[in-house]
Amino acid sequence: MTGRKEKTAVRAGMTRVGGLLLIVVSLVLAAGCALVFADRLPADVARYEAYRATERCAAGSEPDAWREDCLREVEFGVVGTVVERGGKTGKYRATVDSERFQGEVSFTGPRPLLDTLRPGDEVVGTVWRGDIVALAKDGVRQTTDEEPRDDPQMIAAIGAGLGLFAVLVLAFGAIRLVAPRRLGPFTWSESGQGLLYINTVVTLGVGLLAVWLGIPWQLVVPVIAMARLGVGFRLLGGHRSAWAGAR
């Protein structure tokens, strides 16, 4: 009997240690959420607004610095391209050079320009603040990954997902500290896996839908929170009822 109690006490202690680790993880996730909303989101919004308001550099002017706050067209030579189709793992890059710049630019896909380029081709690049935001050749233009996008909804969705995941992990950690022998449905196999899956699907789904429909990013957070918490509480309630009935 004493040995069994000792084993139970050891397991409870290990459960509490696991709870502490989960709380630390939740703090890291919460810090990531705060960073998204305090820095990344406003910085991306400000960058896009600045880009949208930018005018072309004065005609005939010579650049006095590479990082100009105006749109300048620069002639580049194509050194080489990489087109590796593979969905999310695809690689679409072009290496270009000029008198003042040599390096790689990335694209989201091979069309409409990248897959037609060959080494030695001459292209016109649009440069803004030191970044090549687009390449053009014979009237065909393709933006690069450096062009500012008007998609703060996805960034807000990621921030909301991190915040809600932090709350979830904190709850699981707190249960392990307070009641290490009565975890109920607050385990990975009972509800943790399902809640993580729901959090990911809701975050990405709402974020992408908001981008496609042009929904203001300010609405993304409450929509994700309501959807995520509603489904989560329903899942936890079902597991809690099943667990209580099995006791």
Rosetta blueprint (number, residue, H / E / L):
1 M L
2 T H
3 G H
4 R H
5 K H
6 E H
7 K H
8 T H
9 A H
10 V H
11 R H
12 A H
13 G H
14 M H
15 T H
16 R H
17 V H
18 G H
19 G H
20 L H
21 L H
22 L H
23 I H
24 V H
25 V H
26 S H
27 L H
28 V H
29 L H
30 A H
31 A H
32 G H
33 C H
34 A H
35 L H
36 V H
37 F H
38 A H
39 D H
40 R H
41 L H
42 P H
43 A H
44 D H
45 V H
46 A H
47 R H
48 Y H
49 E H
50 A H
51 Y H
52 R H
53 A H
54 T L
55 E L
56 R E
57 C L
58 A L
59 A L
60 G L
61 S L
62 E L
63 P L
64 D L
65 A L
66 W L
67 R L
68 E L
69 D L
70 C L
71 L E
72 R E
73 E E
74 V E
75 E E
76 F E
77 G E
78 V E
79 V E
80 G E
81 T E
82 V E
83 V E
84 E E
85 R L
86 G L
87 G H
88 K H
89 T H
90 G L
91 K E
92 Y E
93 R E
94 A E
95 T E
96 V E
97 D E
98 S L
99 E L
100 R L
101 F L
102 Q E
103 G E
104 E E
105 V E
106 S E
107 F L
108 T L
109 G L
110 P L
111 R L
112 P L
113 L L
114 L H
115 D H
116 T H
117 L L
118 R L
119 P L
120 G L
121 D L
122 E E
123 V E
124 V E
125 G E
126 T E
127 V E
128 W E
129 R L
130 G L
131 D E
132 I E
133 V E
134 A E
135 L E
136 A E
137 K E
138 D L
139 G L
140 V E
141 R E
142 Q E
143 T E
144 T L
145 D L
146 E L
147 E L
148 P L
149 R L
150 D L
151 D L
152 P H
153 Q H
154 M H
155 I H
156 A H
157 A H
158 I H
159 G H
160 A H
161 G H
162 L H
163 G H
164 L H
165 F H
166 A H
167 V H
168 L H
169 V H
170 L H
171 A H
172 F H
173 G H
174 A H
175 I H
176 R H
177 L H
178 V H
179 A L
180 P L
181 R L
182 R L
183 L L
184 G L
185 P L
186 F L
187 T L
188 W H
189 S H
190 E H
191 S H
192 G H
193 Q H
194 G H
195 L H
196 L H
197 Y H
198 I H
199 N H
200 T H
201 V H
202 V H
203 T H
204 L H
205 G H
206 V H
207 G H
208 L H
209 L H
210 A H
211 V H
212 W H
213 L H
214 G L
215 I L
216 P L
217 W H
218 Q H
219 L H
220 V H
221 V H
222 P H
223 V H
224 I H
225 A H
226 M H
227 A H
228 R H
229 L H
230 G H
231 V H
232 G H
233 F H
234 R H
235 L H
236 L H
237 G H
238 G H
239 H H
240 R H
241 S H
242 A H
243 W H
244 A H
245 G H
246 A H
247 R L
